Amino acid sequence: MLIPNILERPKFRYRKMAEVVRKDYGLKVSLGQCRNAKYFALDEILGNLGICRGELLTAVGRDANNQMYPLAWAVVPVENKETWMWFIDLLLEDIEMGDGRGLTIISDQHKGLMEVVKERAPSCEHRNCARHIYANFKKKGFTGVEFRRLFWRAAKAITDSNFRSYMREIRTMSTKAYEHLIERDPITWCRAFFEPQTCCDAVENGISESFNAEIVEARKKPIITMLEEIRLYVMERMYNQKIKGHKWDMEICSSIRKRIEKMKEEQRYWDVIPSGEEEYEVKLAHEVYAVHLESKTCGCRAWQLSGIPCVHAIAAILYLNGNVEDYVAVWFKTSLFGSCYRYPVKPINGANMWHDVLFDPILPPRRRRMPGRPKVNRMKCPTENEGRHTINKTGMSISRCSNCHQEGHNKRRCPFLTETSKSTVGERAVEEGVSQDGISEDGVNEGVSQDGVSEDGIGEEEAVEEGDIEDHQEDEIEHQEDEINHQVDEIDHQENHVEGHQEDHIEDHQEGVVQDEAHHIEVVQDEANHEVHHHQHQPVFFQHFVANKKRLPSERITKLKLWKKVVTKDGSGESLENPVTLN
């Protein structure tokens, strides 16, 4: 009953399916029942799902608009050197590249593929995807925003001097990180070492990932059905791209033009100084580059690598009132874009009209049982979504280092903090009895935090003046005095309203309270005397400030003794003739 809906919408959601069943048939079904129903429906439509397993190998190129152009795809039992050799041999034969001269290949560091490319296409330029390089770099423990920033700047550095400058910064942070990247052969993942005139400056294999994202639903189906859906997708895409190219009334492709228009806005900041015939010096502050329009070269090498004039070349071209599109490589012309889609994928009849052949039938790949649950979506690298969030999984804001002001770590783990400084900080904290919260053994806050420690053991950002400490202690003493005075007033009020036999009981209770308060005040007095002794070597103005407080601890004790004499009801203190005498 739901087969037509599933045929029209293969991504029919389970909740929507349950709602349709409830409305049309008055039945209440669970999401698990909907999932099983969809599975069996697809089984009736497409056949037994998952009966054949294998690996899909693909080769994706770039068209004149710098977009993906699927070249070849095949299903193999397993991805190894033997299957890659079979695939590469057929690919080189179809595109007529021979030993690979003039060909640029970007792969994901698969060892079998790397060996096959060396054997079958020794003259091609073989690059490794920088995203896979960084993923392995991060797995080695070199994490953090600073490592990520320096790696991508080094990978996208166009000149050798810039690359070495960024690598020196990485070596300053960690020698092991520098050695790890050098062992990965920067010639294969850094723009500074790419061959010029290839008209491709890509450092990552994003084109292949885009194609994988388009066929993710087809990969869930049996092999024949999957291959048919991929063929139909490529056939339709080539037709749509051809129609789009016919609508362009321009000399170069649309994405290339957008890129040039953006650089035209930036070129106005550069000064152009003519030197010779079509030779110019373009400068901005301390950056200076030599541009040769006749040979289509620039000192930054961006023009040679991409085939598109860089911002320095555009500044020189506009200085002559020339047309920038005339200096774009021929690979990005609309005429070549039409040539890419000149030959479409031919339509074929259905499987029911296929003729029998005399050859042996093609057997499916041998099934290999892999551990774990089968994965449908591509396993994304943890680094793909970096830089898009400002909070972590627990909802807390990302920490910022107080030393280098970078996110992702604190000062204790700062890569710019030398090992000597880290050990000195740890030893000083142990000697002074300072914990991570900045509280010393004697209970006095020394101002030491986990994020900032100075040479004298006091945090630079959280250091507290000694006068502020004394003010805080005196405020606490005054607060305790106010509480005692409040209790005294309450007891006096109770004394005036107590009658008869309750007086003796209340007097005993009040006397016990007073003794406890007196003991507490004596302890406070001892602590205050200890603090005064602790600061006896302070300047004269500080000692004068402490001595001229409103009330000293001895005055409070005198008041309590006086109060005890009064509440005993012996008549003392009630008149001038009967004064109170203290022992």
C-alpha positions in Angstrom: 0.0 0.0 0.0 3.0 2.3 0.6 5.0 1.1 -2.4 3.9 4.0 -4.7 4.9 6.5 -2.1 8.3 4.8 -1.6 8.8 4.7 -5.3 8.1 8.4 -5.7 10.1 9.4 -2.5 12.9 7.0 -1.7 13.7 9.2 1.3 10.2 8.7 2.8 10.6 9.4 6.5 9.3 6.9 9.1 7.3 9.5 11.0 5.6 10.6 7.8 4.9 7.0 6.9 3.3 6.4 10.3 1.2 9.5 9.9 0.0 8.4 6.4 -1.0 4.9 7.8 -2.9 6.5 10.6 -4.9 8.9 8.4 -5.6 6.4 5.5 -6.1 3.2 7.4 -6.8 4.2 11.0 -3.9 2.1 12.3 -1.3 3.1 14.8 2.2 1.8 13.9 5.6 2.3 15.5 8.7 3.7 13.9 10.3 0.2 14.0 7.3 -1.3 12.0 7.7 1.5 9.5 11.4 0.8 9.1 10.8 -2.9 8.5 8.0 -2.1 6.1 10.2 0.2 4.0 13.0 -2.4 4.0 10.7 -5.1 2.7 9.1 -2.7 0.2 12.5 -1.8 -1.2 13.3 -5.5 -1.3 10.3 -6.1 -3.5 11.1 -3.2 -5.7 14.9 -3.5 -6.0 15.7 -7.1 -5.0 17.5 -8.3 -1.9 19.5 -5.4 -0.5 23.0 -6.0 0.5 23.4 -9.5 -1.0 26.6 -8.3 -2.8 29.3 -6.2 -1.2 32.3 -4.5 -2.7 34.3 -1.3 -3.1 33.4 1.5 -5.5 36.4 3.1 -7.3 35.9 6.4 -9.0 37.9 8.9 -11.0 36.6 12.5 -11.1 38.1 15.3 -13.1 37.5 19.1 -13.5 35.7 20.8 -16.3 36.4 24.3 -17.7 34.2 25.8 -15.0 36.3 24.2 -12.3 33.5 21.8 -11.4 33.4 18.0 -11.1 33.5 15.9 -14.2 32.9 12.2 -13.5 35.3 10.1 -15.7 35.0 6.5 -14.6 33.7 4.2 -11.8 33.9 0.5 -11.1 33.0 -2.0 -8.4 35.8 -4.3 -7.0 35.9 -6.8 -4.2 38.5 -5.0 -2.2 40.7 -1.8 -2.5 44.3 -3.0 -2.9 47.2 -2.6 -5.3 45.9 -5.2 -7.8 42.4 -3.6 -8.2 43.9 -0.1 -8.5 46.3 -1.3 -11.2 43.4 -2.7 -13.2 41.5 0.5 -12.8 44.4 2.9 -13.6 45.4 0.9 -16.7 41.9 1.2 -18.2 41.6 4.9 -17.2 44.9 5.8 -18.9 44.0 3.9 -22.0 40.6 5.7 -22.2 41.9 9.2 -21.7 45.0 8.5 -23.9 47.6 9.8 -21.3 50.3 7.2 -21.8 52.8 7.5 -19.1 50.9 10.4 -17.4 52.8 13.3 -18.8 50.7 16.5 -18.3 48.4 14.7 -15.9 47.8 15.7 -12.3 46.4 13.1 -9.8 45.2 13.9 -6.3 44.6 10.9 -4.0 44.0 10.1 -0.3 47.4 8.5 0.5 46.3 4.9 -0.2 49.5 2.9 -0.4 48.3 0.6 -3.2 47.3 3.6 -5.3 50.5 5.4 -4.7 52.6 2.4 -5.8 50.4 1.9 -8.9 50.8 5.6 -10.0 54.6 5.3 -9.7 54.6 2.3 -11.9 51.9 3.1 -14.5 52.1 6.9 -14.7 55.7 7.9 -13.7 55.6 11.2 -15.5 52.4 12.5 -13.9 52.3 14.9 -10.9 50.9 12.9 -7.9 49.6 15.1 -5.1 48.3 13.9 -1.7 45.1 15.4 -0.2 46.2 18.0 2.4 43.0 17.2 4.5 44.1 13.6 4.9 47.7 14.9 5.8 46.2 17.1 8.5 44.0 14.3 9.8 47.0 12.1 10.4 48.9 15.1 11.8 46.2 15.7 14.4 46.0 12.0 15.3 49.7 12.2 16.3 48.7 14.6 19.1 49.4 17.9 17.4 46.1 19.5 18.1 45.0 23.1 18.7 44.0 26.2 16.8 47.6 27.3 16.3 48.8 24.0 14.8 45.8 24.0 12.4 46.4 27.6 11.4 50.0 27.1 10.6 49.5 23.8 8.8 47.0 25.2 6.3 49.0 28.3 5.8 52.0 26.2 5.0 50.0 23.9 2.7 48.6 26.9 0.8 51.8 28.9 0.7 52.6 29.7 -2.9 56.3 30.5 -2.6 59.1 28.5 -1.0 60.1 31.4 1.3 56.5 31.6 2.8 56.4 27.8 3.3 59.7 27.8 5.1 58.6 30.7 7.3 55.5 28.8 8.5 57.5 25.6 9.0 59.9 27.5 11.2 57.0 28.6 13.4 55.8 25.0 13.6 59.3 23.9 14.6 59.4 26.5 17.3 56.2 25.1 18.7 57.2 21.4 18.4 60.2 19.8 16.8 58.3 16.5 16.5 55.5 18.2 14.6 58.0 19.7 12.1 59.7 16.3 11.6 56.3 14.6 11.0 55.3 17.0 8.3 58.7 16.9 6.6 58.5 13.1 6.5 55.2 13.4 4.6 57.1 15.0 1.6 55.8 18.6 1.3 56.3 18.3 -2.5 53.0 16.3 -2.6 50.8 18.6 -0.5 52.2 22.2 -0.6 51.5 24.6 -3.4 55.0 26.0 -3.3 56.3 22.8 -4.9 53.5 22.2 -7.4 54.4 22.2 -11.1 53.4 25.4 -12.9 51.2 25.5 -16.1 49.0 22.7 -14.7 46.1 25.3 -14.2 45.2 23.5 -10.9 46.2 24.8 -7.5 44.0 22.4 -5.5 45.6 21.0 -2.3 42.6 18.8 -1.3 40.4 16.2 -3.0 37.1 18.0 -2.6 35.9 17.1 -6.1 35.8 13.4 -5.3 34.0 14.0 -2.1 31.3 16.1 -3.9 30.7 13.2 -6.3 30.4 10.7 -3.3 27.8 13.0 -1.7 25.7 12.9 -4.9 25.6 9.1 -5.1 25.2 8.3 -1.4 21.7 7.0 -1.9 22.6 4.9 -4.9 25.4 3.2 -2.9 22.7 1.6 -0.6 21.3 -0.4 -3.4 22.4 -3.6 -5.2 25.3 -3.4 -7.6 23.4 -3.4 -10.9 20.8 -0.9 -9.6 23.6 1.3 -8.1 25.5 1.4 -11.4 22.4 2.2 -13.3 21.5 5.1 -11.0 25.1 6.5 -11.3 24.9 6.2 -15.1 21.5 8.0 -15.1 22.9 10.8 -12.8 25.9 11.4 -15.0 23.8 11.3 -18.2 21.4 13.9 -16.8 24.2 16.1 -15.4 26.1 16.2 -18.7 22.9 17.3 -20.5 22.2 20.0 -17.9 25.8 21.3 -18.0 25.6 21.5 -21.8 22.4 23.5 -21.8 23.9 25.8 -19.1 27.0 26.4 -21.3 24.9 27.4 -24.3 23.2 30.2 -22.2 26.5 31.8 -21.4 27.2 34.9 -23.4 30.8 35.3 -22.3 34.3 34.3 -23.2 35.2 32.6 -19.9 33.2 30.4 -17.6 31.0 31.9 -14.9 32.9 30.7 -11.8 36.2 32.0 -13.2 34.6 35.4 -13.9 33.3 35.7 -10.4 36.8 35.0 -9.1 38.2 37.7 -11.3 35.6 40.2 -10.3 36.4 39.7 -6.6 40.1 40.3 -7.3 39.3 43.4 -9.2 38.0 45.0 -6.0 41.2 44.2 -4.2 43.7 45.4 -6.9 43.0 49.1 -6.2 45.2 48.9 -3.1 48.3 47.9 -5.2 50.6 50.4 -6.9 51.9 49.6 -10.4 55.3 50.9 -11.5 56.1 50.3 -15.2 59.5 48.9 -16.0 59.7 47.8 -19.6 57.4 46.5 -22.4 54.7 44.6 -20.5 56.9 44.4 -17.4 55.7 45.9 -14.2 56.5 46.1 -10.5 53.4 45.9 -8.3 53.8 46.8 -4.6 51.8 47.2 -1.4 53.7 48.4 1.6 56.6 45.9 2.0 55.2 43.3 -0.6 56.6 43.7 -4.1 56.1 41.4 -7.1 57.4 41.4 -10.6 54.7 40.9 -13.3 55.4 39.9 -16.9 52.2 40.1 -19.0 53.8 38.6 -22.2 54.9 35.4 -20.5 51.9 35.4 -18.1 54.0 35.1 -15.0 54.0 36.8 -11.6 56.5 36.6 -8.7 53.9 35.1 -6.4 53.4 32.1 -8.7 49.7 32.1 -8.3 49.1 33.0 -12.0 51.3 30.1 -13.1 49.6 27.5 -10.8 46.0 28.4 -11.4 46.0 29.8 -15.0 44.0 32.7 -13.7 45.6 36.2 -13.3 46.3 37.0 -9.7 45.6 40.3 -8.1 49.0 41.7 -9.0 48.6 40.7 -12.6 45.1 42.2 -12.7 46.4 45.5 -11.3 49.0 45.6 -14.1 46.5 44.7 -16.8 44.0 47.4 -15.6 46.9 49.9 -15.5 47.1 49.4 -19.3 43.2 49.5 -19.6 43.4 45.9 -20.9 40.9 43.1 -20.8 41.6 40.7 -17.9 39.7 37.8 -19.6 42.2 37.8 -22.5 45.0 36.6 -20.1 43.0 33.7 -18.7 44.2 30.2 -19.7 42.4 28.5 -22.6 41.3 25.7 -20.2 38.7 28.0 -18.7 37.1 29.3 -22.0 33.5 28.7 -22.7 34.4 27.0 -26.0 36.3 24.3 -24.1 33.5 23.9 -21.7 31.2 23.0 -24.6 33.8 20.5 -25.8 33.7 18.8 -22.4 30.0 18.0 -22.8 30.0 17.5 -26.5 29.6 13.7 -26.2 26.7 12.7 -23.9 26.1 9.4 -22.3 23.9 7.4 -24.7 20.5 6.0 -23.5 20.0 2.2 -23.5 17.0 -0.1 -23.2 15.9 -1.8 -20.0 17.2 -5.0 -18.7 14.3 -7.0 -20.0 15.4 -6.2 -23.5 19.1 -7.1 -23.1 20.4 -9.8 -25.4 22.0 -12.9 -24.2 25.8 -13.1 -24.8 28.1 -16.0 -25.2 30.5 -14.8 -22.5 30.6 -16.1 -19.0 28.3 -14.2 -16.7 29.9 -11.6 -14.4 29.9 -12.9 -10.8 29.4 -10.5 -7.9 32.4 -9.8 -5.6 33.0 -12.3 -2.9 31.3 -11.2 0.3 33.6 -10.1 3.1 32.2 -9.9 6.6 33.7 -6.7 8.2 33.5 -6.1 12.0 31.0 -3.6 13.3 27.8 -2.2 11.9 27.8 -1.4 8.1 28.3 2.3 7.4 26.3 4.2 4.9 27.5 7.7 5.1 31.1 8.8 4.5 33.1 8.8 7.6 33.9 12.5 8.1 37.2 13.6 9.5 36.9 15.3 12.9 38.8 18.3 11.5 36.2 19.0 8.8 33.9 21.1 11.0 36.6 22.9 12.9 36.3 26.7 13.3 32.5 26.7 13.0 31.5 26.4 16.7 32.3 28.5 19.7 31.2 26.1 22.5 32.1 22.6 23.3 29.9 19.5 23.7 29.1 20.4 27.3 27.9 23.9 26.3 30.8 25.7 27.9 32.7 28.4 26.0 36.0 27.5 24.4 38.9 28.5 26.6 41.4 31.2 25.5 45.0 31.3 26.5 46.2 34.3 28.5 49.7 34.0 27.1 49.2 33.9 23.3 45.4 34.8 23.3 44.6 31.9 21.0 41.6 29.6 21.5 41.6 25.9 22.3 44.1 25.8 25.2 45.1 27.5 28.4 48.5 28.9 29.5 49.6 25.7 31.1 49.3 24.0 27.6 50.4 26.9 25.6 52.8 25.9 22.8 54.7 29.2 23.1 55.5 28.6 26.8 58.9 27.0 27.0 59.6 23.8 28.9 61.8 25.7 31.4 59.0 28.1 32.2 56.5 25.3 32.7 58.7 23.4 35.1 59.5 26.7 37.0 55.8 27.3 37.4 55.1 23.8 38.8 58.0 23.9 41.2 57.1 27.3 42.6 53.5 26.3 43.1 54.6 23.3 45.2 57.1 25.2 47.3 54.6 27.9 48.2 51.8 25.4 48.9 49.6 26.9 46.2 46.8 24.8 44.7 45.2 25.2 41.3 42.6 27.5 42.9 45.2 29.9 44.2 44.8 29.3 48.0 47.9 28.8 50.1 48.2 26.7 53.2 47.7 29.5 55.6 44.3 30.4 54.0 45.5 33.6 52.3 44.8 34.1 48.6 48.2 34.6 46.9 46.6 35.5 43.6 48.0 32.5 41.8 45.8 31.1 39.0 46.2 28.3 36.5 46.3 30.6 33.6 48.9 33.2 34.7 51.9 33.0 37.1 54.6 35.6 37.4 58.2 35.3 38.6 57.4 36.1 42.2 54.6 33.5 42.5 51.8 36.1 42.3 49.5 36.0 39.3 49.9 39.0 37.1 46.3 39.4 36.2 44.8 38.4 39.6 47.3 39.9 42.0 45.6 41.6 45.0 47.1 44.5 46.8 47.9 43.9 50.5 45.8 46.8 51.5 42.8 45.2 49.9 43.5 42.0 51.9 43.6 43.9 55.2 40.4 45.8 54.3 38.7 42.5 53.6 39.7 41.0 57.0 38.6 44.2 58.9 35.3 44.1 57.1 34.8 40.5 58.3 35.6 41.5 61.9 33.1 44.4 61.7 30.5 42.0 60.3 31.0 39.7 63.3 30.8 42.6 65.7 27.4 43.6 64.2 26.1 40.1 64.6 27.2 40.0 68.3 25.6 43.5 69.0 22.4 42.3 67.4 22.4 39.2 69.7 23.0 41.4 72.7 20.0 43.6 71.8 17.8 40.6 71.4 18.8 39.3 74.8 18.2 42.7 76.5 14.7 42.7 74.9 14.0 39.2 76.2 15.2 40.2 79.7 12.7 43.0 79.9 9.8 40.6 79.1 10.8 37.5 81.1 8.8 37.0 84.3 8.7 34.7 87.3 10.3 31.3 87.2 11.6 31.6 83.6 14.2 34.2 84.6 16.7 31.7 86.0 16.4 29.4 83.1 16.9 32.2 80.6 19.8 33.6 82.5 21.6 30.3 82.4 20.9 29.9 78.7 22.0 33.5 77.9 25.2 33.1 80.0 26.1 30.0 77.9 25.5 31.9 74.7 27.6 34.7 75.9 30.5 32.4 76.8 30.3 30.8 73.4 30.3 34.2 71.7 33.2 35.3 73.9 35.2 32.3 73.0 34.5 32.9 69.3 35.5 36.5 69.6 38.7 35.5 71.3 39.5 33.2 68.4 38.8 36.0 66.0 41.0 38.3 68.1 43.8 35.8 67.9 43.5 35.6 64.1 43.4 39.3 63.8 46.5 39.6 66.0 48.2 37.0 63.8 47.4 39.1 60.7 48.6 42.3 62.4 51.8 40.5 63.3 52.0 39.2 59.7 51.9 42.7 58.4 54.0 44.4 61.1 56.8 45.0 58.5 54.4 46.9 56.3 54.8 50.7 55.6 53.9 53.2 58.3 50.7 54.4 56.6 49.5 50.8 56.5 50.1 50.3 60.2 48.4 53.6 61.0 45.4 52.6 58.9 45.0 49.4 60.9 45.5 51.1 64.3 42.9 53.7 63.6 40.0 51.4 63.0 36.7 52.2 64.7 36.9 49.3 67.2 39.6 47.0 68.4 39.1 43.4 69.5 39.8 44.4 73.2 36.9 46.8 73.2 34.5 44.1 72.2 35.6 41.8 75.1 35.2 44.7 77.5 31.7 45.3 76.3 30.8 41.6 76.8 32.2 41.6 80.3 30.3 44.7 81.1 27.1 43.2 79.7 27.5 40.1 81.9 27.7 42.2 85.0 24.5 44.0 84.1 22.4 41.0 83.2 23.2 39.3 86.6 20.6 41.5 88.2 22.6 42.4 91.3 21.8 46.0 90.9 25.1 47.0 89.4 25.0 49.6 86.7 21.5 50.6 87.3 22.5 54.0 88.8 25.5 56.2 89.3 25.6 55.3 93.0 26.0 51.6 92.2 28.6 51.4 89.4 29.9 48.2 87.7 33.3 47.1 88.7 35.4 44.8 86.5 37.8 42.2 87.9 
